[in-house]
Amino acid sequence: MLRKRIYEVIEKAEGHDALSAAYDYSMIVVIVASLVPLAFKEDNTAFFIIDKITVIIFIIDYILRWMTADYKFSKKSVGSFLKYPFSPMAIVDLVSILPSLSFVNSGFKLLRVLRMIRAMRVFRVFKAMRYSKSFEIIGNVLRSSKDSLVAVCALAGGYILISALVIFNVEPDSFGSFFDAIYWATVSLTTVGYGDIYPVSTLGRIITMVSSIFGIAIVALPAGIITAGYMNEIGKAKGEDEGENSDNGTEI
């Protein structure tokens, strides 16, 4: 029963569980505090203390979640505990912890990639996803619209490759490698247009204009799909809340 209660507390608050809600808000504060040192180039004692305290809290949170993995996966078996470390959020938790461990830092210092260690700590921001209802809705939208989004991504990838092949053969002097052509096609598709690589011939410019026009349509497709899915999820959430309120009114 104790493990079950721990699971109920550390998971995102549902209903009117005040302790679980307090845990969620506390973890969000800890996550934000752990990111503060990343906004400064210099290190000092205060930042060191913040980092160590927050990573200890993250480790405890990780252990508690691992201890209650059987409740998360609804399977009372050893397999749940073996499966948990490989779940997406568990991997994010682990990646956010490892850079702050002294023995990991020492090993990476030998390889002279301390900047990578610092950058990896940014993964802590993804820990906040499990405590936000908005992120949960977005996750549901991405799962429900997965097939449509995959199709759009495949269309965009194919369009980039075709555009790159065309422009690379039309203007071989303007593009030193095929990767440069892919970079140009990607920038044109998104209509960003950095201007560091560009065609100079009339035919090349015409291809660029066509690529940019079609790029607007392709880029707009995922936005429309996600927006429609988001509105559907919002509607479902409102329906569930109204259903709970009507049930509570009936009970009263």
Secondary structure as UniProt FT lines:
FT   HELIX           2..10
FT   TURN            15..16
FT   HELIX           18..35
FT   HELIX           36..39
FT   HELIX           45..67
FT   HELIX           69..72
FT   TURN            73..74
FT   HELIX           78..83
FT   HELIX           84..86
FT   HELIX           88..97
FT   HELIX           98..100
FT   HELIX           102..111
FT   HELIX           114..120
FT   HELIX           121..131
FT   HELIX           133..144
FT   HELIX           146..170
FT   TURN            172..174
FT   HELIX           178..189
FT   TURN            190..191
FT   HELIX           202..251
//
